[in-house]
Amino acid sequence: MYNLLTILGATATGKTSLAVRLAAELKGEIISADSRQIYRGMDLGTGKDLDEYVYEGRRVPYHLIDIADAGFRFNLFMYQQEFLKVWRDCERRGVFPVLCGGSGLYVESILKAYRMTPVPENPELREQLAHKSLTELSGILASYRSLHNTTDTDTVKRAIRAIEIAEYYKTHEPEEGEFPEVKSLIVGVLFDRETRRKRITERLHTRLQAGMVDEVKGLLDKGIKPEDLIYYGLEYKYLTLYLTGELKYDDMVEQLNIAIHQFAKRQMTWFRKMERDGFDIKWLDGNMPLDEKVGQVKEWLY
């Protein structure tokens, strides 16, 4: 009945551990749907938790993690193309793919079978927007579409690119290309608001203690420009601002914690919109023991 299992949810909900266990028991492989875990060297800040990809002594294969250098601007079109390569390879080998992640746009681009074309730069439009403030750019972008993915307005450069893409699709129909028929069971992991907030804050402090500041410092020391790290948002934005002297440590931690909570809320807003658009997301109580979650998902699958 299904040729894909999708595990989604807000940050810090335990998606990875559930997806890995299911992939192991289904003799499957993980396909990441996280827009920042794509980058090499960005580990603690993106919550890769690669040690979780082991079950009963066997490493569960994963894809679309560590496939680009930090500083590169990976985009949705590239993600979709890479996903299709992996998905078709899994199909050829008789492997069951498990899509796992919290980047709603990435997940939806697969489940909705977006047909996309790479968007070229528009020098004339960029010149028109060059001297506008971030607030002005956010207003322009909002005139094209709802701002569910507010990371598009983290920086001026990112907002201009988002407007450039939106303007392109106003006048260009996406290419009609072959897209496989994806039939996915969609499972979400859900905690109540207070529990989710507690888990996020605890996870942030654990990652800081594990060396997240040093990770970002190492990227800067390798020559990656501060603005390129800020482009990735959240941990990389605030830690870079701290390391470049624009924020004190305590202020950085406080502002980053708030920003991650706001991000988790936006993730849930995105998933709820997917439901309104017709996607059947089967929600699991995050407090359920892992064995029970696995058993419930298997019932839904079969």
C-alpha positions as semicolon CSV with decimal commas, in nm:
position;residue;x (nm);y (nm);z (nm)
1;M;0,000;0,000;0,000
2;Y;0,283;0,241;0,086
3;N;0,619;0,300;-0,081
4;L;0,741;0,556;0,175
5;L;0,713;0,617;0,548
6;T;0,739;0,979;0,663
7;I;0,825;1,065;1,024
8;L;0,786;1,435;1,100
9;G;0,747;1,666;1,397
10;A;0,887;1,975;1,561
11;T;1,246;1,992;1,681
12;A;1,343;1,783;1,987
13;T;1,053;1,538;1,957
14;G;1,260;1,222;1,907
15;K;1,187;1,176;1,536
16;T;1,528;1,029;1,458
17;S;1,522;0,751;1,717
18;L;1,176;0,643;1,599
19;A;1,269;0,658;1,230
20;V;1,591;0,461;1,283
21;R;1,417;0,186;1,481
22;L;1,145;0,157;1,214
23;A;1,398;0,158;0,928
24;A;1,594;-0,118;1,104
25;E;1,289;-0,337;1,156
26;L;1,156;-0,274;0,805
27;K;1,498;-0,340;0,652
28;G;1,487;0,015;0,523
29;E;1,705;0,325;0,504
30;I;1,664;0,682;0,625
31;I;1,629;0,978;0,389
32;S;1,680;1,300;0,582
33;A;1,439;1,591;0,536
34;D;1,641;1,844;0,733
35;S;1,755;2,150;0,541
36;R;2,071;2,200;0,751
37;Q;2,190;1,845;0,818
38;I;2,291;1,845;0,453
39;Y;2,608;2,033;0,548
40;R;2,936;1,875;0,655
41;G;3,084;2,006;0,980
42;M;2,749;2,137;1,103
43;D;2,673;1,859;1,350
44;L;2,582;1,977;1,699
45;G;2,408;2,288;1,570
46;T;2,181;2,087;1,343
47;G;2,121;1,806;1,592
48;K;2,245;1,530;1,361
49;D;2,279;1,280;1,647
50;L;2,454;1,033;1,416
51;D;2,513;0,796;1,707
52;E;2,138;0,729;1,701
53;Y;2,165;0,564;1,358
54;V;2,262;0,233;1,518
55;Y;2,021;-0,042;1,618
56;E;2,129;-0,373;1,773
57;G;2,488;-0,309;1,673
58;R;2,407;-0,235;1,309
59;R;2,433;0,110;1,151
60;V;2,114;0,196;0,970
61;P;2,202;0,356;0,634
62;Y;2,107;0,721;0,591
63;H;2,105;0,963;0,300
64;L;2,112;1,341;0,235
65;I;2,323;1,411;0,542
66;D;2,674;1,555;0,499
67;I;2,643;1,596;0,121
68;A;2,753;1,961;0,086
69;D;3,022;2,182;0,239
70;A;2,924;2,440;0,500
71;G;2,898;2,778;0,331
72;F;2,726;2,636;0,022
73;R;2,370;2,750;-0,053
74;F;2,175;2,428;-0,101
75;N;1,818;2,487;-0,217
76;L;1,483;2,312;-0,245
77;F;1,529;2,221;-0,611
78;M;1,861;2,052;-0,533
79;Y;1,705;1,869;-0,240
80;Q;1,421;1,733;-0,447
81;Q;1,659;1,609;-0,717
82;E;1,881;1,436;-0,460
83;F;1,580;1,281;-0,289
84;L;1,456;1,134;-0,616
85;K;1,796;0,978;-0,688
86;V;1,798;0,808;-0,347
87;W;1,430;0,708;-0,359
88;R;1,469;0,546;-0,701
89;D;1,783;0,366;-0,587
90;C;1,599;0,231;-0,282
91;E;1,317;0,114;-0,507
92;R;1,565;-0,058;-0,739
93;R;1,732;-0,239;-0,448
94;G;1,403;-0,334;-0,281
95;V;1,476;-0,116;0,023
96;F;1,195;0,059;0,209
97;P;1,268;0,434;0,245
98;V;1,187;0,628;0,564
99;L;1,175;1,006;0,520
100;C;1,258;1,180;0,848
101;G;1,283;1,546;0,936
102;G;1,128;1,868;1,048
103;S;1,182;2,091;0,743
104;G;0,819;2,122;0,640
105;L;0,890;2,264;0,296
106;Y;1,129;1,978;0,214
107;V;0,878;1,716;0,331
108;E;0,591;1,880;0,144
109;S;0,793;1,914;-0,177
110;I;0,813;1,535;-0,186
111;L;0,466;1,443;-0,065
112;K;0,302;1,703;-0,291
113;A;0,532;1,615;-0,583
114;Y;0,640;1,973;-0,653
115;R;0,769;2,002;-1,010
116;M;1,042;2,260;-0,997
117;T;1,293;2,432;-1,220
118;P;1,617;2,595;-1,100
119;V;1,559;2,970;-1,062
120;P;1,824;3,193;-1,226
121;E;1,948;3,514;-1,070
122;N;1,765;3,836;-1,166
123;P;2,027;4,117;-1,154
124;E;1,771;4,389;-1,230
125;L;1,541;4,282;-0,948
126;R;1,834;4,246;-0,710
127;E;1,941;4,602;-0,789
128;Q;1,589;4,728;-0,716
129;L;1,589;4,553;-0,379
130;A;1,950;4,618;-0,279
131;H;1,887;4,921;-0,056
132;K;1,568;4,804;0,113
133;S;1,559;4,709;0,480
134;L;1,483;4,358;0,603
135;T;1,141;4,479;0,722
136;E;1,062;4,618;0,377
137;L;1,180;4,298;0,208
138;S;0,966;4,088;0,443
139;G;0,663;4,296;0,344
140;I;0,738;4,246;-0,026
141;L;0,780;3,871;0,019
142;A;0,454;3,851;0,215
143;S;0,275;4,002;-0,087
144;Y;0,368;3,691;-0,285
145;R;0,286;3,423;-0,029
146;S;0,226;3,348;0,338
147;L;0,548;3,351;0,539
148;H;0,529;3,003;0,693
149;N;0,904;2,955;0,645
150;T;1,029;3,268;0,822
151;T;1,393;3,165;0,788
152;D;1,354;3,329;0,444
153;T;1,358;3,662;0,625
154;D;1,652;3,597;0,861
155;T;1,885;3,809;0,649
156;V;1,860;4,066;0,369
157;K;2,042;3,834;0,126
158;R;1,807;3,546;0,201
159;A;1,496;3,763;0,170
160;I;1,609;3,899;-0,168
161;R;1,665;3,546;-0,297
162;A;1,320;3,439;-0,173
163;I;1,160;3,733;-0,355
164;E;1,360;3,647;-0,667
165;I;1,223;3,292;-0,659
166;A;0,865;3,407;-0,591
167;E;0,881;3,656;-0,879
168;Y;1,015;3,389;-1,115
169;Y;0,729;3,152;-1,041
170;K;0,478;3,430;-1,103
171;T;0,566;3,421;-1,470
172;H;0,704;3,068;-1,521
173;E;0,514;2,745;-1,490
174;P;0,715;2,468;-1,320
175;E;0,849;2,211;-1,563
176;E;0,630;1,910;-1,618
177;G;0,869;1,629;-1,540
178;E;0,811;1,274;-1,435
179;F;0,765;1,241;-1,062
180;P;0,718;0,899;-0,906
181;E;0,387;0,825;-0,737
182;V;0,477;0,857;-0,372
183;K;0,231;0,683;-0,140
184;S;0,343;0,768;0,209
185;L;0,215;0,688;0,554
186;I;0,274;1,015;0,740
187;V;0,340;0,991;1,112
188;G;0,395;1,288;1,341
189;V;0,546;1,290;1,689
190;L;0,375;1,534;1,922
191;F;0,438;1,666;2,273
192;D;0,226;1,916;2,462
193;R;0,358;2,272;2,447
194;E;0,518;2,280;2,794
195;T;0,692;1,944;2,752
196;R;0,819;2,048;2,410
197;R;0,958;2,374;2,554
198;K;1,134;2,185;2,833
199;R;1,287;1,935;2,589
200;I;1,408;2,213;2,359
201;T;1,576;2,407;2,641
202;E;1,741;2,096;2,788
203;R;1,862;1,989;2,444
204;L;2,010;2,334;2,377
205;H;2,212;2,330;2,700
206;T;2,329;1,973;2,633
207;R;2,458;2,074;2,289
208;L;2,629;2,384;2,428
209;Q;2,805;2,168;2,689
210;A;2,903;1,923;2,414
211;G;3,098;2,193;2,228
212;M;2,857;2,368;1,993
213;V;3,041;2,699;2,034
214;D;3,368;2,534;1,933
215;E;3,197;2,378;1,632
216;V;3,092;2,719;1,500
217;K;3,431;2,871;1,587
218;G;3,595;2,593;1,386
219;L;3,381;2,675;1,083
220;L;3,476;3,043;1,109
221;D;3,843;2,948;1,149
222;K;3,819;2,749;0,825
223;G;3,735;3,070;0,644
224;I;3,358;3,048;0,620
225;K;3,224;3,402;0,627
226;P;3,011;3,505;0,926
227;E;2,728;3,612;0,696
228;D;2,728;3,267;0,536
229;L;2,683;3,101;0,876
230;I;2,419;3,354;0,979
231;Y;2,233;3,256;0,660
232;Y;2,166;2,912;0,814
233;G;1,976;3,071;1,102
234;L;1,913;2,962;1,461
235;E;2,225;2,811;1,626
236;Y;2,463;2,928;1,353
237;K;2,317;3,278;1,349
238;Y;2,332;3,340;1,725
239;L;2,660;3,159;1,792
240;T;2,823;3,355;1,511
241;L;2,691;3,680;1,657
242;Y;2,842;3,577;1,991
243;L;3,177;3,478;1,841
244;T;3,203;3,803;1,643
245;G;3,137;4,006;1,958
246;E;2,787;4,126;1,872
247;L;2,621;3,936;2,158
248;K;2,729;3,846;2,510
249;Y;2,719;3,475;2,594
250;D;2,416;3,487;2,827
251;D;2,223;3,707;2,583
252;M;2,310;3,467;2,301
253;V;2,180;3,166;2,494
254;E;1,859;3,344;2,593
255;Q;1,786;3,475;2,243
256;L;1,872;3,143;2,080
257;N;1,647;2,953;2,319
258;I;1,357;3,187;2,235
259;A;1,430;3,156;1,862
260;I;1,423;2,773;1,874
261;H;1,090;2,777;2,058
262;Q;0,952;3,012;1,791
263;F;1,090;2,784;1,520
264;A;0,920;2,479;1,674
265;K;0,592;2,670;1,680
266;R;0,634;2,755;1,310
267;Q;0,705;2,390;1,233
268;M;0,377;2,288;1,396
269;T;0,195;2,565;1,209
270;W;0,333;2,422;0,883
271;F;0,226;2,065;0,968
272;R;-0,122;2,181;1,070
273;K;-0,152;2,362;0,738
274;M;-0,052;2,041;0,561
275;E;-0,344;1,872;0,738
276;R;-0,582;2,147;0,626
277;D;-0,453;2,094;0,273
278;G;-0,559;1,729;0,287
279;F;-0,258;1,540;0,424
280;D;-0,351;1,267;0,674
281;I;-0,091;1,295;0,951
282;K;-0,126;1,026;1,217
283;W;0,000;1,176;1,542
284;L;0,179;0,979;1,812
285;D;0,202;1,097;2,172
286;G;0,572;1,169;2,220
287;N;0,551;1,035;2,578
288;M;0,469;0,682;2,454
289;P;0,749;0,429;2,502
290;L;0,947;0,373;2,182
291;D;0,832;0,009;2,152
292;E;0,468;0,121;2,158
293;K;0,531;0,388;1,896
294;V;0,698;0,133;1,668
295;G;0,414;-0,112;1,715
296;Q;0,151;0,150;1,637
297;V;0,327;0,262;1,320
298;K;0,357;-0,098;1,202
299;E;-0,019;-0,144;1,253
300;W;-0,084;0,164;1,040
301;L;0,158;0,041;0,774
302;Y;0,005;-0,303;0,741
